[in-house]
Amino acid sequence: MRWFILLAIYFIVDIYAFQAFRNLTKNNWIAVFYFLLSAIVVFNLIYQFNQEAGSGTFSGGRGLAIGFFLSLFVSKLVLVIFMLGEDIIRIPIGTVQRLFGSSENLTIPSRRKFLSTLALGLAVIPFAGLLYGMYKGKYNFRVLRYTLYFDDLPPNFDGYTITQVSDIHSGSFDNHKKIAYAVDLVNEQESDVILFTGDLVNNKATEMDTWKPLFSKLKASDGVFSVLGNHDYGDYVQWESDAEKRQNLEDLKKVHADMGWDLMLNENRFLQKKGEKIALVGVENWGAGFKQEGDLQKASAGVSQEDFKILMSHDPSHWEQEVKKDDHNYHLTLSGHTHGMQFGIEIPGWFKWSPVQYRYKHWAGIYEEMGRYINVNRGFGFLAYPGRIGIWPEISVIELKKGSKPA
C-alpha cells in the first residue's frame, strides 16, 4: 500500500513537472528519456527496499537508490512550484475571460517559456547539490573548535580539551580510506579525552564488523567514553524474536568494550588531574518522541551539586526538557542526533539554517541558557540520504577555560 501511495504521488509530480520541458520542446525523444529515467529511479528504489538489507541497512545499492530518488524528486518539486504558481494565475485569467469576455469558450493563456526556462535552471541547483552531497559532501569532515569559560572549573582543568564525535552510523559507510582519514583526524587533535555521544550503528551490531579495527585506533590520555543513541537499540528493524533483539544490544555493548571505549549506561566517572576532579555523566538515550531509557538521577549517583559536570546525552531535547533546569547543575551537555538534517546553509558567525530547526530548538553547535551549555554535534556519519549539503560531518573540539569569557 505504501508503495502504491508513493507511486501515485511520484506520478502526479512527474506529469506536472514535465510541463516545463513540454513548453520548451515537443521532441518526443526528450519525453521518452524523461519518463524512462523517472521509471528507472523509482522502480530501483522499490527493488532495493525489497531486497535483504544486510547489516548496513542504508549502505550500498539501497543508499544510492535513496540518493538518486531524492535528487530527481526534489528537482521536480521545484518545477512543480513554478508550474503551479503560473497556473494559479493562468486559470483565473481564463475563467474571467470566459465569464466576461466575448468568447463563450474557456481559453487559458499559454505558459510562458521564460518561466519554464527559469524553473529548469533553478531545478538544476538541488539536483547538482544532492549529487555533490553524495559524491563529496558526506566525507567532507570539519574540525570545529570552541572555547567555553566557567568560573567554577577546577584550576588544574584550565585548558582541558575534549574531542566529541557523534552519530557514526557505521552501516552507511562505503569508503574505508575516507573513514581512516577521519579517525586519524580525531587523533590528531590530541585532546585529553574523546567522548562519543551515540548512534554507533543504524540498527545492528554487525555493522561494526568492518569498521571496528579502525575505530579501535581512537586514543586519548584520559580515554574514550561513549553512550548509546536511539539507533543503537535496534528499534528500526525487524527481528526474528525479542531475544535476538536483546542479544544484538549485548553484542553492540561488547563492540564498545572491544574497541577500548568505556560505555556508560546511566553511570558516571570522575576524571582526575593533580588531585582535582570533574564528573563525566553518561545517560542512555532520552529523546522527546524517541526511546527514553536515560535516567539522569541514576547516572548522577555519587556526584554532588558542587562537582563540575559534563553530561553525555544523545538527544538535545533531553537538555531542553530536563537537564538545563535540573538543580544538580550540569555545566556542559554533549549531544548529537539531529545531523543538522545533513542539509542546510551555514555562514559562520552570521547565518545558520536547516529544516531540522523546526523540529529541534537546539540542533547544531553551542547554545547557552541559564549559565549552562550544550554542544549539538552535527554528526560524523550519515543516514538514509547518503550525503551532506552545507551541514558537513563534524569533529568537535572543546577547550575548557577557568574564568569569565573575555568581553
Summary of the structure (lengths in Angstrom):
residues: 407
radius of gyration: 25.5
end to end distance: 59.7
largest distance: 94.6
contacts: 1337
relative contact order: 0.14
helix: 44%
strand: 19%
